[in-house]
Amino acid sequence: MAEPEVGVTPYWELTFDADGDVNAGQRERLLKEAPERGVKDLIVFAHGWNSDRSGATRLYSRFFEPFPGLAPDARLGFVGVVWPSMRFSDEPIPDFERTVTAATVGPALDKGTRGGLLEVFPGRATLVDQLARMLDQQPDEEAALEEFGRLVRLLVELHPEAPGTAFAADTVAAAGPQCDPEMFLGDTAEMCREFARALAEERAGADGELAVGVGAGSGVGADGLQASFGIPPVWDGAHELLRQATYFAMKRRAGAVGERGLGPLVGRLSQVAPGLRVHLVGHSFGGRLVSFALRGLPRGVRNVKSVTLLQAAFSHYAFAARLPHDARGKGVLHGQQDRVDGPLVCCFSRFDSALGTIYPMASRMAGDSNSAVDLRLPRLLGSKWGALGFDGVQAVAGTKAFKLADALRAKLPVSGCVNIDASAVVKRGGAPSGAHSDICHRELAQVVLAAGRIR
């Protein structure tokens, strides 16, 4: 395997498979070379929605670029985590070459997305072809949507006869996790219509600057949208259902890679290089990956000195000891922030449409079979089903909050959860994801350094 083209040094790559097994040669190289190179602070970054290694390494090269200049005296090392995830090609990434133009975005699957599905779901080419054909032809029968839902379930290995086994929840009740993704088990046609309406509202709200959803006081709801734009195409919603199916599959995978793969490896680092300080950084599902790595740390390991989450795509209650809407429930990672010998910093932005509108709706439909809600209230939904990358850590006592400019001027807390509103820089991007991938900023590099007390 050729060396990745990343502009910082020393740089190591760690490639994990879907079960969390790491490339042994890459692991041994890191364990041997990091102490030999005299690295004191190791920054480990896990990507989110990247369909291949080249996309991940381009992200790492751009994000890591400011670090040597910001901390010229620090003995830094850099790690890029590569794990089998994907993004739909109609999700724009600021400053990255677009693989699909706005004119071609629609229900049909483009070549890049089809290729990504084949890569992350190997052996399912026939299913991918069938799904692509239906999205292209858009048959006008209710039964066709139900068949589409059946194929989606097969693609992501969701088995209705064995509920609760396929997808990991971010919050759990006292009786156990509620893992059944109802959006894939219920009425597919109705789910597709709900997604289509939400997408139409999102596009209607994006006038001039990016808008996240349509607020309750805006006067624009489903009826108004239908009057202005016609009934939203239901196959747009079917396309979104497929996106959400891959979302839940990658969500499950990110947790497994973090807990079974990255966490134990960080534990090995503490043995071979006791003085090495590790700083975990994760974007989108990479945020879930590095957070679950805390749960995979061996007992007594304290070498993780900071965690920085960038537009993290999992529940804002994941670290809560008790859920505000369910006294019996708690976050699946409750207390794990205490495994960090430093702060857990969560950067979020109100311009992240993926996490501000689609995420709460999808999460609600994944866990609540009574899906009849008013989609004109996305922010109300968000209070229960919200994501860390949209409004930060919630329901964790002692969490400190900063605006980005204030965080860069102040000394960040040395422990506990810290929320940083990064909307001042994380603000560019188009539908359907908004600013979700707008993370390559010097200011965010400064946040990572400040969280880790790296000078």
C-alpha positions in Angstrom: 0.0 0.0 0.0 1.5 3.4 -1.0 2.2 6.0 1.6 -0.8 8.4 2.0 -0.3 11.9 0.8 -0.6 13.9 4.0 1.4 17.1 4.4 2.4 16.7 8.0 5.0 14.4 9.6 5.3 12.1 11.3 2.0 10.6 10.1 0.6 7.1 10.5 -2.5 5.5 9.1 -4.6 3.0 10.9 -7.0 1.0 8.8 -9.8 -0.9 10.5 -12.4 -3.3 9.1 -16.1 -3.3 9.9 -15.5 -5.5 13.0 -12.8 -3.3 14.4 -9.8 -5.4 13.4 -6.8 -3.2 12.6 -4.2 -3.7 9.9 -1.4 -5.4 11.9 1.5 -3.9 10.0 0.2 -0.4 10.4 -0.4 -1.0 14.2 3.1 -2.4 14.8 4.6 0.5 12.8 2.9 3.1 15.0 3.7 1.3 18.2 7.4 1.1 17.2 7.9 4.5 15.6 6.0 6.9 17.8 8.3 6.4 20.7 11.4 6.3 18.5 10.4 9.7 16.9 10.0 11.3 20.3 6.4 12.1 19.8 4.8 13.7 23.0 1.3 14.5 21.7 -0.4 12.2 19.2 -3.5 13.6 17.4 -5.7 10.7 16.3 -8.5 11.8 13.8 -11.4 9.6 12.7 -13.4 10.6 9.6 -17.1 10.4 9.2 -18.8 10.0 5.8 -15.9 9.2 3.4 -16.4 6.5 0.8 -12.7 5.7 0.3 -9.2 6.1 1.7 -8.3 9.0 -0.7 -11.2 11.1 0.6 -10.2 10.5 4.2 -6.6 11.3 3.6 -7.5 14.5 1.8 -9.5 15.5 4.8 -6.7 14.7 7.2 -4.2 16.6 5.1 -6.3 19.8 5.1 -7.3 19.6 8.7 -3.8 18.8 10.0 -2.1 21.5 7.9 -2.2 24.4 10.4 -1.0 22.4 13.4 2.8 22.7 12.9 2.6 26.5 12.6 0.2 26.8 15.5 2.4 24.7 17.9 5.9 24.9 16.4 7.6 23.8 19.6 5.3 20.8 20.3 6.5 17.3 19.5 3.4 16.3 17.5 2.5 13.1 15.7 -0.6 12.5 13.6 -2.8 9.5 13.0 -5.5 9.1 10.4 -8.1 6.4 11.1 -9.6 4.8 8.0 -12.7 2.7 8.5 -15.3 1.4 6.0 -17.9 4.2 5.9 -19.4 6.2 3.0 -21.3 9.3 2.1 -23.8 9.9 -0.6 -22.3 11.9 -3.5 -25.0 14.6 -3.4 -23.6 15.7 0.0 -21.3 18.6 -0.8 -18.1 19.1 1.1 -16.8 22.7 1.1 -13.6 23.2 -0.9 -13.7 19.6 -2.1 -14.3 18.7 -5.8 -18.0 17.9 -6.2 -18.7 14.5 -7.7 -22.2 15.4 -8.6 -23.8 18.6 -9.8 -26.8 20.2 -8.3 -28.6 19.7 -11.6 -28.3 15.9 -11.3 -29.3 15.6 -7.7 -32.6 13.7 -7.3 -34.0 10.3 -6.4 -31.7 8.4 -8.9 -28.4 7.0 -7.5 -25.3 8.5 -9.2 -22.3 6.5 -10.1 -20.3 7.6 -7.0 -23.0 6.6 -4.5 -23.6 3.2 -6.2 -19.9 2.6 -6.0 -19.9 3.6 -2.3 -22.7 1.2 -1.5 -21.0 -1.7 -3.2 -17.8 -0.9 -1.3 -19.3 -0.8 2.2 -21.9 -3.5 1.6 -19.7 -6.1 -0.3 -21.5 -9.1 -1.9 -24.8 -7.1 -2.3 -24.4 -5.9 -5.9 -27.7 -7.4 -7.0 -29.6 -5.6 -4.2 -27.8 -2.3 -5.0 -28.7 -2.7 -8.7 -32.4 -3.3 -7.8 -32.6 -0.3 -5.5 -30.9 1.9 -8.1 -33.3 0.7 -10.8 -36.4 1.5 -8.7 -35.0 5.0 -7.9 -34.4 5.6 -11.5 -37.8 4.3 -12.7 -39.9 5.6 -9.8 -42.9 3.3 -10.3 -46.2 4.8 -9.4 -47.5 2.0 -7.1 -47.7 1.8 -3.3 -46.5 -1.8 -3.5 -43.3 -0.6 -5.2 -42.4 1.5 -2.2 -43.0 -1.4 0.1 -40.7 -3.5 -2.1 -38.1 -0.8 -1.9 -38.3 -0.9 1.9 -37.9 -4.7 1.9 -34.7 -4.4 -0.3 -33.3 -1.7 2.0 -33.8 -4.0 5.0 -31.9 -6.8 3.2 -29.1 -4.4 2.2 -28.3 -3.4 5.8 -29.1 -6.8 7.3 -32.1 -5.8 9.2 -34.2 -8.8 10.1 -37.7 -8.1 11.3 -37.9 -11.6 12.8 -35.1 -10.8 15.2 -35.8 -7.2 16.3 -33.3 -5.3 18.4 -30.2 -7.0 17.1 -29.2 -4.8 14.2 -28.7 -1.3 15.3 -27.1 0.3 18.4 -29.0 2.9 20.3 -27.3 6.0 21.8 -29.7 6.0 24.7 -30.9 3.1 26.8 -33.8 2.5 29.1 -33.5 0.6 32.4 -35.0 -2.5 30.7 -32.4 -2.4 28.0 -31.7 -0.7 24.7 -34.6 0.1 22.4 -32.9 -0.8 19.1 -35.7 -1.5 16.7 -35.5 1.0 13.8 -39.2 1.4 13.2 -38.6 3.5 10.1 -37.6 0.3 8.3 -40.2 -2.0 9.9 -43.4 0.2 9.6 -45.2 1.6 6.6 -42.5 2.3 4.1 -44.7 4.6 1.9 -45.6 6.8 4.9 -41.9 7.0 6.0 -41.0 8.1 2.4 -43.6 10.8 2.4 -42.4 12.1 5.7 -38.8 12.3 4.5 -39.9 13.9 1.3 -41.8 16.6 3.2 -38.9 17.3 5.5 -36.5 17.6 2.5 -38.9 20.0 0.8 -39.1 22.1 4.0 -35.3 22.2 4.2 -34.9 23.3 0.6 -37.6 26.0 1.1 -35.8 27.3 4.2 -32.5 27.6 2.4 -33.0 31.0 0.9 -29.8 33.1 0.7 -28.0 31.8 3.8 -28.4 28.3 4.9 -31.5 27.7 7.0 -32.0 24.6 9.2 -35.5 23.4 9.0 -38.6 25.5 9.1 -39.4 26.9 12.5 -42.8 26.8 14.1 -43.3 30.5 13.7 -42.3 30.7 10.1 -45.8 30.1 8.8 -44.4 27.5 6.3 -45.6 24.0 7.0 -46.4 21.0 5.0 -49.7 22.5 3.7 -48.0 25.7 2.6 -45.2 23.8 0.9 -47.6 21.7 -1.1 -49.5 24.9 -2.1 -46.3 26.6 -3.2 -44.3 23.7 -4.7 -46.7 20.9 -5.2 -46.7 17.6 -3.3 -43.0 16.6 -2.7 -42.0 13.6 -4.8 -42.3 10.5 -2.7 -39.2 8.9 -4.4 -37.1 11.8 -3.0 -38.2 10.4 0.4 -37.3 6.8 -0.7 -33.8 8.1 -1.7 -33.5 9.6 1.8 -34.8 6.3 3.4 -31.8 4.5 1.7 -29.5 7.2 3.0 -30.8 6.7 6.5 -30.4 3.0 6.3 -26.7 3.4 5.4 -26.6 6.0 8.2 -27.8 3.5 10.8 -25.5 0.8 9.5 -22.5 3.1 9.7 -23.6 4.3 13.1 -23.5 0.7 14.4 -20.1 0.1 12.6 -18.5 3.3 14.1 -19.2 2.2 17.6 -17.8 -1.3 16.9 -14.6 0.1 15.4 -14.1 2.5 18.3 -14.8 0.1 21.1 -13.2 -3.1 19.7 -10.4 -1.5 17.6 -9.2 1.9 18.5 -9.8 1.8 22.3 -7.6 -1.3 22.8 -5.0 0.0 20.5 -4.7 3.2 22.5 -4.3 1.0 25.5 -1.4 -0.7 23.8 0.2 2.7 23.2 0.1 3.4 27.0 2.2 0.3 27.5 4.9 0.9 24.9 5.0 4.7 25.4 3.8 5.6 28.9 4.6 9.3 28.4 2.7 9.7 25.1 -0.3 11.9 25.3 -3.2 10.9 23.0 -5.8 13.4 21.7 -8.8 11.9 19.9 -10.7 13.9 17.3 -13.7 12.7 15.4 -16.0 14.2 12.7 -19.6 13.1 12.2 -19.7 9.3 12.8 -16.0 9.5 13.6 -17.1 11.4 16.7 -19.1 8.3 17.7 -16.1 6.1 16.9 -13.6 8.0 19.1 -16.2 8.3 21.9 -16.8 4.6 21.9 -13.0 4.1 22.0 -13.2 5.4 25.5 -15.4 2.5 26.4 -12.8 0.1 24.8 -9.9 1.5 26.9 -8.4 -1.1 29.2 -9.0 -0.5 32.9 -6.6 2.1 34.4 -5.4 3.6 31.1 -5.2 7.4 31.4 -3.3 8.4 28.3 -6.2 10.0 26.5 -5.7 13.7 27.3 -8.5 15.2 25.3 -11.4 14.4 23.0 -12.7 16.9 20.4 -15.9 16.1 18.6 -16.6 18.0 15.3 -20.3 17.9 14.1 -20.7 14.6 15.9 -23.6 12.5 14.5 -25.0 10.9 17.5 -27.4 11.7 20.4 -26.8 14.8 22.4 -27.8 12.7 25.4 -25.2 10.0 24.8 -23.2 11.0 27.9 -26.2 11.8 30.1 -26.7 9.8 33.4 -30.4 10.4 33.1 -32.6 11.4 30.2 -34.9 14.5 30.8 -37.8 12.8 29.0 -37.3 9.4 30.6 -36.1 9.1 34.2 -35.3 5.4 33.6 -33.1 6.1 30.6 -29.5 7.1 30.3 -26.9 7.8 27.6 -25.1 4.7 26.2 -21.8 6.5 27.0 -22.8 8.0 30.4 -19.7 8.6 32.5 -17.3 7.7 29.7 -16.1 11.4 29.7 -14.4 10.5 33.0 -12.1 8.2 31.1 -10.5 11.3 29.5 -7.6 12.8 31.5 -8.7 16.2 30.2 -11.8 17.7 28.6 -14.3 16.3 26.2 -15.0 19.2 23.8 -18.0 19.2 21.5 -18.0 21.7 18.6 -21.5 22.3 17.0 -23.2 24.5 14.5 -26.7 25.6 13.9 -26.0 25.5 10.1 -25.6 21.7 10.1 -28.8 20.7 8.3 -28.0 17.0 8.4 -28.0 17.1 12.2 -30.6 19.9 12.7 -33.5 18.5 10.6 -33.0 15.1 9.1 -31.1 13.5 12.1 -33.8 14.2 14.8 -36.6 13.1 12.4 -34.7 9.9 11.5 -33.9 9.2 15.1 -37.5 9.7 16.2 -38.7 7.4 13.5 -36.1 4.8 14.4 -37.3 4.6 18.0 -41.0 5.5 18.0 -43.5 3.5 16.0 -46.1 6.3 16.6 -44.6 8.5 13.9 -47.4 11.0 13.5 -45.8 14.2 14.5 -45.8 17.8 13.2 -42.8 18.1 10.9 -43.1 21.9 11.2 -41.5 21.6 14.6 -38.0 20.3 13.9 -36.4 22.2 16.8 -39.0 20.7 19.2 -38.2 17.3 17.9 -34.5 18.1 18.3 -35.0 18.7 22.1 -35.5 14.9 22.4 -33.8 13.5 19.3 -31.1 16.1 18.8 -27.5 15.5 17.8 -24.3 16.6 19.5 -23.2 18.4 16.3 -26.2 20.6 16.3 -26.6 21.8 19.9 -23.8 20.2 21.9 -23.7 17.9 25.0 -27.0 17.9 26.9 -28.1 16.8 30.4 -24.6 16.4 31.7 -24.0 18.3 35.0 -21.2 20.8 34.9 -20.9 21.2 31.2 -19.4 24.5 30.2 -20.4 26.5 27.2 -18.5 28.9 25.0 -18.8 30.8 21.7 -15.9 29.9 19.4 -14.2 33.3 19.8 -14.4 33.2 23.5 -13.1 29.6 23.7 -10.0 30.7 21.7 -9.3 33.5 24.1 -10.0 31.7 27.3 -8.4 28.6 28.9 -10.6 25.7 28.4 -11.6 23.6 31.5 -9.2 20.8 32.3 -11.9 18.2 32.7 -15.5 17.5 32.0 -17.7 18.3 29.0 -17.3 21.5 27.1 -19.6 22.8 24.4 -18.3 25.2 21.8 -20.7 26.9 19.3 -18.6 26.9 16.1 -21.3 28.4 13.9 -19.1 31.4 13.2 -16.9 29.2 10.9 -18.9 26.0 10.4 -21.5 27.6 8.1 -21.0 26.6 4.4 -22.6 23.8 2.5 -25.7 23.0 0.4 -28.7 20.8 0.8 -29.2 18.2 2.2 -26.4 18.3 4.7 -25.7 22.0 5.1 -22.4 22.8 6.9 -22.0 19.2 8.3 -18.6 18.8 6.5 -17.4 22.3 6.8 -14.7 21.5 9.4 -11.3 22.4 7.9 -10.7 25.6 9.7 -7.7 27.0 11.5 -9.9 27.9 14.4 -10.9 24.3 14.9 -7.3 23.2 14.9 -6.7 25.8 17.6 -9.6 24.2 19.6 -7.9 20.8 19.4 -4.6 22.2 20.7 -6.4 24.1 23.5 -8.4 21.1 24.6 -5.1 19.1 24.8 -3.1 21.9 26.4 -0.6 21.5 23.6 1.9 24.3 23.3 
